[in-house]
């Protein structure tokens, strides 16, 4: 009887691990899609502002004008 209970526990554990993997994969897909959309908006904004948006106004730090 103990072997049957152990087998059933193992089956349920395997099903749980499979469902967890599926949820993780769906989350990763959504993460990639959202990251792509954000990158696309960054490109569009950069084009519309001639590349001036998001850049820091730096002085001449690190540049040599000799």
Predicted model as a PDB file, atoms N, CA, C, CB and O in Angstrom, pLDDT in the B-factor column:
MODEL        1                                                                  
ATOM      1  N   UNK A   1       0.815  -1.199   0.000  1.00 71.00           N  
ATOM      2  CA  UNK A   1       0.000   0.000   0.000  1.00 71.00           C  
ATOM      3  C   UNK A   1       0.857   1.261   0.000  1.00 71.00           C  
ATOM      4  CB  UNK A   1      -0.926  -0.001   1.197  1.00 71.00           C  
ATOM      5  O   UNK A   1       0.507   2.261  -0.628  1.00 71.00           O  
ATOM      6  N   UNK A   2       1.989   1.205   0.714  1.00 77.00           N  
ATOM      7  CA  UNK A   2       2.880   2.367   0.785  1.00 77.00           C  
ATOM      8  C   UNK A   2       3.474   2.706  -0.567  1.00 77.00           C  
ATOM      9  CB  UNK A   2       3.994   2.118   1.781  1.00 77.00           C  
ATOM     10  O   UNK A   2       3.733   3.876  -0.851  1.00 77.00           O  
ATOM     11  N   UNK A   3       3.696   1.693  -1.416  1.00 83.00           N  
ATOM     12  CA  UNK A   3       4.270   1.927  -2.739  1.00 83.00           C  
ATOM     13  C   UNK A   3       3.275   2.667  -3.627  1.00 83.00           C  
ATOM     14  CB  UNK A   3       4.684   0.595  -3.394  1.00 83.00           C  
ATOM     15  O   UNK A   3       3.667   3.512  -4.430  1.00 83.00           O  
ATOM     16  N   UNK A   4       2.000   2.354  -3.485  1.00 85.00           N  
ATOM     17  CA  UNK A   4       0.974   3.011  -4.296  1.00 85.00           C  
ATOM     18  C   UNK A   4       0.871   4.488  -3.923  1.00 85.00           C  
ATOM     19  CB  UNK A   4      -0.394   2.315  -4.115  1.00 85.00           C  
ATOM     20  O   UNK A   4       0.789   5.352  -4.796  1.00 85.00           O  
ATOM     21  N   UNK A   5       0.875   4.770  -2.621  1.00 87.00           N  
ATOM     22  CA  UNK A   5       0.815   6.157  -2.153  1.00 87.00           C  
ATOM     23  C   UNK A   5       2.043   6.922  -2.622  1.00 87.00           C  
ATOM     24  CB  UNK A   5       0.705   6.212  -0.615  1.00 87.00           C  
ATOM     25  O   UNK A   5       1.932   8.079  -3.030  1.00 87.00           O  
ATOM     26  N   UNK A   6       3.210   6.293  -2.569  1.00 90.00           N  
ATOM     27  CA  UNK A   6       4.445   6.936  -3.015  1.00 90.00           C  
ATOM     28  C   UNK A   6       4.394   7.222  -4.511  1.00 90.00           C  
ATOM     29  CB  UNK A   6       5.660   6.057  -2.685  1.00 90.00           C  
ATOM     30  O   UNK A   6       4.857   8.265  -4.971  1.00 90.00           O  
ATOM     31  N   UNK A   7       3.827   6.286  -5.262  1.00 90.00           N  
ATOM     32  CA  UNK A   7       3.707   6.475  -6.708  1.00 90.00           C  
ATOM     33  C   UNK A   7       2.758   7.630  -7.022  1.00 90.00           C  
ATOM     34  CB  UNK A   7       3.214   5.180  -7.384  1.00 90.00           C  
ATOM     35  O   UNK A   7       3.047   8.446  -7.898  1.00 90.00           O  
ATOM     36  N   UNK A   8       1.651   7.706  -6.330  1.00 91.00           N  
ATOM     37  CA  UNK A   8       0.686   8.783  -6.551  1.00 91.00           C  
ATOM     38  C   UNK A   8       1.289  10.138  -6.177  1.00 91.00           C  
ATOM     39  CB  UNK A   8      -0.598   8.530  -5.737  1.00 91.00           C  
ATOM     40  O   UNK A   8       1.077  11.130  -6.875  1.00 91.00           O  
ATOM     41  N   UNK A   9       2.047  10.177  -5.067  1.00 93.00           N  
ATOM     42  CA  UNK A   9       2.732  11.425  -4.681  1.00 93.00           C  
ATOM     43  C   UNK A   9       3.699  11.863  -5.767  1.00 93.00           C  
ATOM     44  CB  UNK A   9       3.486  11.247  -3.344  1.00 93.00           C  
ATOM     45  O   UNK A   9       3.788  13.044  -6.103  1.00 93.00           O  
ATOM     46  N   UNK A  10       4.423  10.890  -6.310  1.00 93.00           N  
ATOM     47  CA  UNK A  10       5.396  11.195  -7.352  1.00 93.00           C  
ATOM     48  C   UNK A  10       4.714  11.741  -8.603  1.00 93.00           C  
ATOM     49  CB  UNK A  10       6.209   9.950  -7.699  1.00 93.00           C  
ATOM     50  O   UNK A  10       5.217  12.671  -9.233  1.00 93.00           O  
ATOM     51  N   UNK A  11       3.574  11.165  -8.960  1.00 93.00           N  
ATOM     52  CA  UNK A  11       2.840  11.640 -10.137  1.00 93.00           C  
ATOM     53  C   UNK A  11       2.369  13.082  -9.923  1.00 93.00           C  
ATOM     54  CB  UNK A  11       1.629  10.715 -10.434  1.00 93.00           C  
ATOM     55  O   UNK A  11       2.520  13.924 -10.808  1.00 93.00           O  
ATOM     56  N   UNK A  12       1.799  13.363  -8.748  1.00 94.00           N  
ATOM     57  CA  UNK A  12       1.336  14.725  -8.468  1.00 94.00           C  
ATOM     58  C   UNK A  12       2.490  15.714  -8.411  1.00 94.00           C  
ATOM     59  CB  UNK A  12       0.564  14.760  -7.157  1.00 94.00           C  
ATOM     60  O   UNK A  12       2.341  16.855  -8.849  1.00 94.00           O  
ATOM     61  N   UNK A  13       3.641  15.302  -7.879  1.00 95.00           N  
ATOM     62  CA  UNK A  13       4.815  16.174  -7.830  1.00 95.00           C  
ATOM     63  C   UNK A  13       5.293  16.486  -9.250  1.00 95.00           C  
ATOM     64  CB  UNK A  13       5.953  15.515  -7.005  1.00 95.00           C  
ATOM     65  O   UNK A  13       5.664  17.619  -9.555  1.00 95.00           O  
ATOM     66  N   UNK A  14       5.278  15.465 -10.114  1.00 95.00           N  
ATOM     67  CA  UNK A  14       5.700  15.667 -11.502  1.00 95.00           C  
ATOM     68  C   UNK A  14       4.750  16.609 -12.232  1.00 95.00           C  
ATOM     69  CB  UNK A  14       5.777  14.325 -12.240  1.00 95.00           C  
ATOM     70  O   UNK A  14       5.192  17.485 -12.975  1.00 95.00           O  
ATOM     71  N   UNK A  15       3.454  16.435 -12.024  1.00 95.00           N  
ATOM     72  CA  UNK A  15       2.471  17.333 -12.646  1.00 95.00           C  
ATOM     73  C   UNK A  15       2.660  18.762 -12.140  1.00 95.00           C  
ATOM     74  CB  UNK A  15       1.028  16.850 -12.357  1.00 95.00           C  
ATOM     75  O   UNK A  15       2.574  19.711 -12.920  1.00 95.00           O  
ATOM     76  N   UNK A  16       2.910  18.919 -10.866  1.00 95.00           N  
ATOM     77  CA  UNK A  16       3.161  20.256 -10.302  1.00 95.00           C  
ATOM     78  C   UNK A  16       4.401  20.900 -10.891  1.00 95.00           C  
ATOM     79  CB  UNK A  16       3.303  20.174  -8.793  1.00 95.00           C  
ATOM     80  O   UNK A  16       4.396  22.090 -11.206  1.00 95.00           O  
ATOM     81  N   UNK A  17       5.464  20.120 -11.040  1.00 96.00           N  
ATOM     82  CA  UNK A  17       6.694  20.661 -11.638  1.00 96.00           C  
ATOM     83  C   UNK A  17       6.469  21.053 -13.093  1.00 96.00           C  
ATOM     84  CB  UNK A  17       7.836  19.635 -11.544  1.00 96.00           C  
ATOM     85  O   UNK A  17       7.000  22.062 -13.558  1.00 96.00           O  
ATOM     86  N   UNK A  18       5.690  20.261 -13.804  1.00 96.00           N  
ATOM     87  CA  UNK A  18       5.386  20.576 -15.201  1.00 96.00           C  
ATOM     88  C   UNK A  18       4.593  21.872 -15.301  1.00 96.00           C  
ATOM     89  CB  UNK A  18       4.604  19.426 -15.857  1.00 96.00           C  
ATOM     90  O   UNK A  18       4.900  22.721 -16.137  1.00 96.00           O  
ATOM     91  N   UNK A  19       3.582  22.033 -14.463  1.00 96.00           N  
ATOM     92  CA  UNK A  19       2.787  23.268 -14.474  1.00 96.00           C  
ATOM     93  C   UNK A  19       3.632  24.482 -14.099  1.00 96.00           C  
ATOM     94  CB  UNK A  19       1.599  23.144 -13.513  1.00 96.00           C  
ATOM     95  O   UNK A  19       3.475  25.559 -14.675  1.00 96.00           O  
ATOM     96  N   UNK A  20       4.523  24.304 -13.135  1.00 97.00           N  
ATOM     97  CA  UNK A  20       5.412  25.395 -12.752  1.00 97.00           C  
ATOM     98  C   UNK A  20       6.310  25.806 -13.916  1.00 97.00           C  
ATOM     99  CB  UNK A  20       6.264  24.989 -11.547  1.00 97.00           C  
ATOM    100  O   UNK A  20       6.534  26.996 -14.140  1.00 97.00           O  
ATOM    101  N   UNK A  21       6.820  24.834 -14.649  1.00 96.00           N  
ATOM    102  CA  UNK A  21       7.667  25.131 -15.810  1.00 96.00           C  
ATOM    103  C   UNK A  21       6.887  25.872 -16.889  1.00 96.00           C  
ATOM    104  CB  UNK A  21       8.255  23.840 -16.387  1.00 96.00           C  
ATOM    105  O   UNK A  21       7.413  26.784 -17.527  1.00 96.00           O  
ATOM    106  N   UNK A  22       5.632  25.479 -17.091  1.00 97.00           N  
ATOM    107  CA  UNK A  22       4.808  26.146 -18.096  1.00 97.00           C  
ATOM    108  C   UNK A  22       4.561  27.603 -17.705  1.00 97.00           C  
ATOM    109  CB  UNK A  22       3.468  25.405 -18.274  1.00 97.00           C  
ATOM    110  O   UNK A  22       4.648  28.496 -18.548  1.00 97.00           O  
ATOM    111  N   UNK A  23       4.256  27.839 -16.443  1.00 97.00           N  
ATOM    112  CA  UNK A  23       4.018  29.212 -15.972  1.00 97.00           C  
ATOM    113  C   UNK A  23       5.288  30.050 -16.105  1.00 97.00           C  
ATOM    114  CB  UNK A  23       3.533  29.208 -14.500  1.00 97.00           C  
ATOM    115  O   UNK A  23       5.227  31.215 -16.498  1.00 97.00           O  
ATOM    116  N   UNK A  24       6.432  29.460 -15.779  1.00 97.00           N  
ATOM    117  CA  UNK A  24       7.709  30.168 -15.911  1.00 97.00           C  
ATOM    118  C   UNK A  24       7.993  30.519 -17.373  1.00 97.00           C  
ATOM    119  CB  UNK A  24       8.857  29.314 -15.340  1.00 97.00           C  
ATOM    120  O   UNK A  24       8.464  31.616 -17.671  1.00 97.00           O  
ATOM    121  N   UNK A  25       7.707  29.589 -18.276  1.00 97.00           N  
ATOM    122  CA  UNK A  25       7.923  29.848 -19.701  1.00 97.00           C  
ATOM    123  C   UNK A  25       7.014  30.972 -20.197  1.00 97.00           C  
ATOM    124  CB  UNK A  25       7.679  28.571 -20.522  1.00 97.00           C  
ATOM    125  O   UNK A  25       7.454  31.837 -20.955  1.00 97.00           O  
ATOM    126  N   UNK A  26       5.760  30.963 -19.775  1.00 97.00           N  
ATOM    127  CA  UNK A  26       4.833  32.032 -20.182  1.00 97.00           C  
ATOM    128  C   UNK A  26       5.313  33.378 -19.644  1.00 97.00           C  
ATOM    129  CB  UNK A  26       3.393  31.734 -19.678  1.00 97.00           C  
ATOM    130  O   UNK A  26       5.254  34.385 -20.350  1.00 97.00           O  
ATOM    131  N   UNK A  27       5.784  33.401 -18.408  1.00 96.00           N  
ATOM    132  CA  UNK A  27       6.321  34.636 -17.836  1.00 96.00           C  
ATOM    133  C   UNK A  27       7.529  35.144 -18.604  1.00 96.00           C  
ATOM    134  CB  UNK A  27       6.694  34.421 -16.385  1.00 96.00           C  
ATOM    135  O   UNK A  27       7.674  36.348 -18.819  1.00 96.00           O  
ATOM    136  N   UNK A  28       8.401  34.224 -19.018  1.00 97.00           N  
ATOM    137  CA  UNK A  28       9.582  34.620 -19.793  1.00 97.00           C  
ATOM    138  C   UNK A  28       9.190  35.187 -21.153  1.00 97.00           C  
ATOM    139  CB  UNK A  28      10.524  33.425 -19.978  1.00 97.00           C  
ATOM    140  O   UNK A  28       9.795  36.146 -21.632  1.00 97.00           O  
ATOM    141  N   UNK A  29       8.180  34.591 -21.768  1.00 97.00           N  
ATOM    142  CA  UNK A  29       7.707  35.097 -23.064  1.00 97.00           C  
ATOM    143  C   UNK A  29       7.161  36.510 -22.915  1.00 97.00           C  
ATOM    144  CB  UNK A  29       6.622  34.166 -23.653  1.00 97.00           C  
ATOM    145  O   UNK A  29       7.493  37.394 -23.705  1.00 97.00           O  
ATOM    146  N   UNK A  30       6.313  36.728 -21.889  1.00 96.00           N  
ATOM    147  CA  UNK A  30       5.783  38.071 -21.656  1.00 96.00           C  
ATOM    148  C   UNK A  30       6.896  39.070 -21.376  1.00 96.00           C  
ATOM    149  CB  UNK A  30       4.798  38.057 -20.495  1.00 96.00           C  
ATOM    150  O   UNK A  30       6.845  40.207 -21.847  1.00 96.00           O  
ATOM    151  N   UNK A  31       7.902  38.652 -20.613  1.00 97.00           N  
ATOM    152  CA  UNK A  31       9.033  39.527 -20.294  1.00 97.00           C  
ATOM    153  C   UNK A  31       9.760  39.938 -21.576  1.00 97.00           C  
ATOM    154  CB  UNK A  31      10.014  38.820 -19.320  1.00 97.00           C  
ATOM    155  O   UNK A  31      10.120  41.103 -21.742  1.00 97.00           O  
ATOM    156  N   UNK A  32       9.973  38.981 -22.480  1.00 96.00           N  
ATOM    157  CA  UNK A  32      10.659  39.288 -23.742  1.00 96.00           C  
ATOM    158  C   UNK A  32       9.823  40.217 -24.611  1.00 96.00           C  
ATOM    159  CB  UNK A  32      10.973  37.999 -24.509  1.00 96.00           C  
ATOM    160  O   UNK A  32      10.357  41.140 -25.226  1.00 96.00           O  
ATOM    161  N   UNK A  33       8.513  39.978 -24.665  1.00 96.00           N  
ATOM    162  CA  UNK A  33       7.645  40.821 -25.491  1.00 96.00           C  
ATOM    163  C   UNK A  33       7.622  42.252 -24.958  1.00 96.00           C  
ATOM    164  CB  UNK A  33       6.212  40.245 -25.535  1.00 96.00           C  
ATOM    165  O   UNK A  33       7.725  43.204 -25.733  1.00 96.00           O  
ATOM    166  N   UNK A  34       7.490  42.408 -23.654  1.00 96.00           N  
ATOM    167  CA  UNK A  34       7.460  43.751 -23.061  1.00 96.00           C  
ATOM    168  C   UNK A  34       8.793  44.461 -23.269  1.00 96.00           C  
ATOM    169  CB  UNK A  34       7.130  43.673 -21.557  1.00 96.00           C  
ATOM    170  O   UNK A  34       8.822  45.658 -23.558  1.00 96.00           O  
ATOM    171  N   UNK A  35       9.898  43.727 -23.122  1.00 96.00           N  
ATOM    172  CA  UNK A  35      11.210  44.322 -23.371  1.00 96.00           C  
ATOM    173  C   UNK A  35      11.357  44.794 -24.809  1.00 96.00           C  
ATOM    174  CB  UNK A  35      12.306  43.327 -23.045  1.00 96.00           C  
ATOM    175  O   UNK A  35      11.945  45.844 -25.069  1.00 96.00           O  
ATOM    176  N   UNK A  36      10.815  44.009 -25.747  1.00 95.00           N  
ATOM    177  CA  UNK A  36      10.862  44.405 -27.154  1.00 95.00           C  
ATOM    178  C   UNK A  36      10.032  45.639 -27.425  1.00 95.00           C  
ATOM    179  CB  UNK A  36      10.387  43.275 -28.033  1.00 95.00           C  
ATOM    180  O   UNK A  36      10.446  46.510 -28.190  1.00 95.00           O  
ATOM    181  N   UNK A  37       8.861  45.728 -26.806  1.00 95.00           N  
ATOM    182  CA  UNK A  37       8.005  46.907 -26.989  1.00 95.00           C  
ATOM    183  C   UNK A  37       8.677  48.154 -26.428  1.00 95.00           C  
ATOM    184  CB  UNK A  37       6.637  46.694 -26.313  1.00 95.00           C  
ATOM    185  O   UNK A  37       8.621  49.221 -27.040  1.00 95.00           O  
ATOM    186  N   UNK A  38       9.308  48.022 -25.272  1.00 94.00           N  
ATOM    187  CA  UNK A  38      10.012  49.166 -24.676  1.00 94.00           C  
ATOM    188  C   UNK A  38      11.160  49.607 -25.580  1.00 94.00           C  
ATOM    189  CB  UNK A  38      10.547  48.808 -23.265  1.00 94.00           C  
ATOM    190  O   UNK A  38      11.367  50.805 -25.773  1.00 94.00           O  
ATOM    191  N   UNK A  39      11.904  48.660 -26.131  1.00 93.00           N  
ATOM    192  CA  UNK A  39      12.998  49.012 -27.040  1.00 93.00           C  
ATOM    193  C   UNK A  39      12.480  49.706 -28.292  1.00 93.00           C  
ATOM    194  CB  UNK A  39      13.790  47.765 -27.427  1.00 93.00           C  
ATOM    195  O   UNK A  39      13.086  50.659 -28.782  1.00 93.00           O  
ATOM    196  N   UNK A  40      11.355  49.219 -28.803  1.00 93.00           N  
ATOM    197  CA  UNK A  40      10.772  49.843 -29.987  1.00 93.00           C  
ATOM    198  C   UNK A  40      10.373  51.285 -29.712  1.00 93.00           C  
ATOM    199  CB  UNK A  40       9.562  49.049 -30.464  1.00 93.00           C  
ATOM    200  O   UNK A  40      10.631  52.170 -30.528  1.00 93.00           O  
ATOM    201  N   UNK A  41       9.738  51.527 -28.556  1.00 91.00           N  
ATOM    202  CA  UNK A  41       9.374  52.901 -28.203  1.00 91.00           C  
ATOM    203  C   UNK A  41      10.618  53.769 -28.023  1.00 91.00           C  
ATOM    204  CB  UNK A  41       8.528  52.919 -26.918  1.00 91.00           C  
ATOM    205  O   UNK A  41      10.607  54.940 -28.401  1.00 91.00           O  
ATOM    206  N   UNK A  42      11.683  53.221 -27.459  1.00 90.00           N  
ATOM    207  CA  UNK A  42      12.931  53.984 -27.326  1.00 90.00           C  
ATOM    208  C   UNK A  42      13.478  54.382 -28.692  1.00 90.00           C  
ATOM    209  CB  UNK A  42      13.984  53.167 -26.557  1.00 90.00           C  
ATOM    210  O   UNK A  42      13.957  55.501 -28.872  1.00 90.00           O  
ATOM    211  N   UNK A  43      13.405  53.470 -29.646  1.00 89.00           N  
ATOM    212  CA  UNK A  43      13.893  53.772 -30.997  1.00 89.00           C  
ATOM    213  C   UNK A  43      13.034  54.855 -31.637  1.00 89.00           C  
ATOM    214  CB  UNK A  43      13.894  52.501 -31.877  1.00 89.00           C  
ATOM    215  O   UNK A  43      13.560  55.787 -32.244  1.00 89.00           O  
ATOM    216  N   UNK A  44      11.720  54.736 -31.505  1.00 89.00           N  
ATOM    217  CA  UNK A  44      10.820  55.737 -32.101  1.00 89.00           C  
ATOM    218  C   UNK A  44      11.050  57.109 -31.488  1.00 89.00           C  
ATOM    219  CB  UNK A  44       9.350  55.322 -31.917  1.00 89.00           C  
ATOM    220  O   UNK A  44      11.123  58.104 -32.210  1.00 89.00           O  
ATOM    221  N   UNK A  45      11.165  57.174 -30.167  1.00 88.00           N  
ATOM    222  CA  UNK A  45      11.401  58.451 -29.493  1.00 88.00           C  
ATOM    223  C   UNK A  45      12.747  59.028 -29.906  1.00 88.00           C  
ATOM    224  CB  UNK A  45      11.341  58.279 -27.965  1.00 88.00           C  
ATOM    225  O   UNK A  45      12.877  60.236 -30.104  1.00 88.00           O  
ATOM    226  N   UNK A  46      13.743  58.168 -30.034  1.00 87.00           N  
ATOM    227  CA  UNK A  46      15.056  58.634 -30.457  1.00 87.00           C  
ATOM    228  C   UNK A  46      15.007  59.216 -31.866  1.00 87.00           C  
ATOM    229  CB  UNK A  46      16.067  57.495 -30.395  1.00 87.00           C  
ATOM    230  O   UNK A  46      15.643  60.232 -32.144  1.00 87.00           O  
ATOM    231  N   UNK A  47      14.253  58.575 -32.750  1.00 86.00           N  
ATOM    232  CA  UNK A  47      14.130  59.101 -34.120  1.00 86.00           C  
ATOM    233  C   UNK A  47      13.383  60.431 -34.139  1.00 86.00           C  
ATOM    234  CB  UNK A  47      13.409  58.087 -35.021  1.00 86.00           C  
ATOM    235  O   UNK A  47      13.786  61.361 -34.837  1.00 86.00           O  
ATOM    236  N   UNK A  48      12.307  60.522 -33.381  1.00 85.00           N  
ATOM    237  CA  UNK A  48      11.504  61.748 -33.385  1.00 85.00           C  
ATOM    238  C   UNK A  48      12.238  62.930 -32.769  1.00 85.00           C  
ATOM    239  CB  UNK A  48      10.207  61.518 -32.642  1.00 85.00           C  
ATOM    240  O   UNK A  48      11.959  64.080 -33.110  1.00 85.00           O  
ATOM    241  N   UNK A  49      13.168  62.662 -31.871  1.00 84.00           N  
ATOM    242  CA  UNK A  49      13.893  63.751 -31.215  1.00 84.00           C  
ATOM    243  C   UNK A  49      15.322  63.879 -31.735  1.00 84.00           C  
ATOM    244  CB  UNK A  49      13.911  63.535 -29.710  1.00 84.00           C  
ATOM    245  O   UNK A  49      16.163  64.520 -31.104  1.00 84.00           O  
ATOM    246  N   UNK A  50      15.589  63.274 -32.878  1.00 81.00           N  
ATOM    247  CA  UNK A  50      16.924  63.312 -33.500  1.00 81.00           C  
ATOM    248  C   UNK A  50      18.003  62.767 -32.564  1.00 81.00           C  
ATOM    249  CB  UNK A  50      17.275  64.747 -33.912  1.00 81.00           C  
ATOM    250  O   UNK A  50      19.142  63.233 -32.593  1.00 81.00           O  
ATOM    251  N   UNK A  51      17.661  61.810 -31.759  1.00 70.00           N  
ATOM    252  CA  UNK A  51      18.634  61.165 -30.886  1.00 70.00           C  
ATOM    253  C   UNK A  51      19.008  61.959 -29.655  1.00 70.00           C  
ATOM    254  CB  UNK A  51      19.851  60.877 -31.646  1.00 70.00           C  
ATOM    255  O   UNK A  51      19.956  61.599 -28.957  1.00 70.00           O  
ATOM    256  N   UNK A  52      18.275  63.049 -29.367  1.00 72.00           N  
ATOM    257  CA  UNK A  52      18.642  63.897 -28.236  1.00 72.00           C  
ATOM    258  C   UNK A  52      17.965  63.478 -26.935  1.00 72.00           C  
ATOM    259  CB  UNK A  52      18.298  65.329 -28.542  1.00 72.00           C  
ATOM    260  O   UNK A  52      18.394  63.902 -25.861  1.00 72.00           O  
ATOM    261  N   UNK A  53      16.927  62.664 -27.004  1.00 60.00           N  
ATOM    262  CA  UNK A  53      16.197  62.262 -25.798  1.00 60.00           C  
ATOM    263  C   UNK A  53      16.979  61.200 -25.042  1.00 60.00           C  
ATOM    264  CB  UNK A  53      14.791  61.736 -26.156  1.00 60.00           C  
ATOM    265  O   UNK A  53      17.517  60.270 -25.643  1.00 60.00           O  
ATOM    266  N   UNK A  54      17.038  61.336 -23.753  1.00 58.00           N  
ATOM    267  CA  UNK A  54      17.658  60.331 -22.919  1.00 58.00           C  
ATOM    268  C   UNK A  54      19.149  60.451 -22.759  1.00 58.00           C  
ATOM    269  CB  UNK A  54      17.355  59.027 -23.449  1.00 58.00           C  
ATOM    270  O   UNK A  54      19.753  59.697 -21.996  1.00 58.00           O  
ATOM    271  N   UNK A  55      19.750  61.372 -23.456  1.00 58.00           N  
ATOM    272  CA  UNK A  55      21.197  61.555 -23.310  1.00 58.00           C  
ATOM    273  C   UNK A  55      21.482  62.563 -22.216  1.00 58.00           C  
ATOM    274  CB  UNK A  55      21.833  62.012 -24.640  1.00 58.00           C  
ATOM    275  O   UNK A  55      20.728  63.513 -22.003  1.00 58.00           O  
ATOM    276  N   UNK A  56      22.565  62.338 -21.542  1.00 59.00           N  
ATOM    277  CA  UNK A  56      22.963  63.289 -20.490  1.00 59.00           C  
ATOM    278  C   UNK A  56      23.715  64.450 -21.113  1.00 59.00           C  
ATOM    279  CB  UNK A  56      23.839  62.595 -19.409  1.00 59.00           C  
ATOM    280  O   UNK A  56      24.437  64.305 -22.099  1.00 59.00           O  
ATOM    281  N   UNK A  57      23.521  65.584 -20.510  1.00 57.00           N  
ATOM    282  CA  UNK A  57      24.286  66.749 -20.970  1.00 57.00           C  
ATOM    283  C   UNK A  57      25.620  66.747 -20.263  1.00 57.00           C  
ATOM    284  CB  UNK A  57      23.519  68.085 -20.707  1.00 57.00           C  
ATOM    285  O   UNK A  57      25.748  67.254 -19.148  1.00 57.00           O  
ATOM    286  N   UNK A  58      26.584  66.191 -20.899  1.00 56.00           N  
ATOM    287  CA  UNK A  58      27.903  66.121 -20.284  1.00 56.00           C  
ATOM    288  C   UNK A  58      28.774  67.252 -20.755  1.00 56.00           C  
ATOM    289  CB  UNK A  58      28.567  64.796 -20.584  1.00 56.00           C  
ATOM    290  O   UNK A  58      28.606  67.795 -21.847  1.00 56.00           O  
ATOM    291  N   UNK A  59      29.688  67.581 -19.916  1.00 54.00           N  
ATOM    292  CA  UNK A  59      30.655  68.604 -20.306  1.00 54.00           C  
ATOM    293  C   UNK A  59      31.711  67.965 -21.169  1.00 54.00           C  
ATOM    294  CB  UNK A  59      31.294  69.285 -19.072  1.00 54.00           C  
ATOM    295  O   UNK A  59      31.417  67.108 -22.003  1.00 54.00           O  
ATOM    296  N   UNK A  60      32.939  68.383 -20.967  1.00 58.00           N  
ATOM    297  CA  UNK A  60      34.028  67.818 -21.753  1.00 58.00           C  
ATOM    298  C   UNK A  60      34.796  66.804 -20.932  1.00 58.00           C  
ATOM    299  CB  UNK A  60      34.967  68.919 -22.253  1.00 58.00           C  
ATOM    300  O   UNK A  60      35.963  66.532 -21.214  1.00 58.00           O  
ATOM    301  N   UNK A  61      34.163  66.248 -19.928  1.00 57.00           N  
ATOM    302  CA  UNK A  61      34.837  65.259 -19.079  1.00 57.00           C  
ATOM    303  C   UNK A  61      35.226  64.048 -19.902  1.00 57.00           C  
ATOM    304  CB  UNK A  61      33.936  64.837 -17.899  1.00 57.00           C  
ATOM    305  O   UNK A  61      34.383  63.445 -20.566  1.00 57.00           O  
ATOM    306  N   UNK A  62      36.459  63.703 -19.863  1.00 58.00           N  
ATOM    307  CA  UNK A  62      36.925  62.523 -20.550  1.00 58.00           C  
ATOM    308  C   UNK A  62      37.302  62.771 -22.000  1.00 58.00           C  
ATOM    309  CB  UNK A  62      35.890  61.475 -20.482  1.00 58.00           C  
ATOM    310  O   UNK A  62      37.753  61.852 -22.685  1.00 58.00           O  
ATOM    311  N   UNK A  63      37.127  63.986 -22.477  1.00 59.00           N  
ATOM    312  CA  UNK A  63      37.469  64.293 -23.868  1.00 59.00           C  
ATOM    313  C   UNK A  63      38.691  65.195 -23.915  1.00 59.00           C  
ATOM    314  CB  UNK A  63      36.279  64.962 -24.594  1.00 59.00           C  
ATOM    315  O   UNK A  63      38.896  66.041 -23.045  1.00 59.00           O  
ATOM    316  N   UNK A  64      39.470  65.003 -24.915  1.00 59.00           N  
ATOM    317  CA  UNK A  64      40.665  65.825 -25.066  1.00 59.00           C  
ATOM    318  C   UNK A  64      40.542  66.624 -26.343  1.00 59.00           C  
ATOM    319  CB  UNK A  64      41.952  64.958 -25.077  1.00 59.00           C  
ATOM    320  O   UNK A  64      40.357  66.054 -27.419  1.00 59.00           O  
ATOM    321  N   UNK A  65      40.642  67.941 -26.237  1.00 61.00           N  
ATOM    322  CA  UNK A  65      40.561  68.829 -27.399  1.00 61.00           C  
ATOM    323  C   UNK A  65      41.929  69.467 -27.610  1.00 61.00           C  
ATOM    324  CB  UNK A  65      39.453  69.923 -27.209  1.00 61.00           C  
ATOM    325  O   UNK A  65      42.148  70.636 -27.293  1.00 61.00           O  
ATOM    326  N   UNK A  66      42.809  68.691 -28.136  1.00 58.00           N  
ATOM    327  CA  UNK A  66      44.157  69.219 -28.357  1.00 58.00           C  
ATOM    328  C   UNK A  66      44.364  69.608 -29.787  1.00 58.00           C  
ATOM    329  CB  UNK A  66      45.199  68.212 -27.953  1.00 58.00           C  
ATOM    330  O   UNK A  66      45.445  70.072 -30.149  1.00 58.00           O  
TER     331      UNK A  66                                                      
ENDMDL                                                                          
END                                                                             
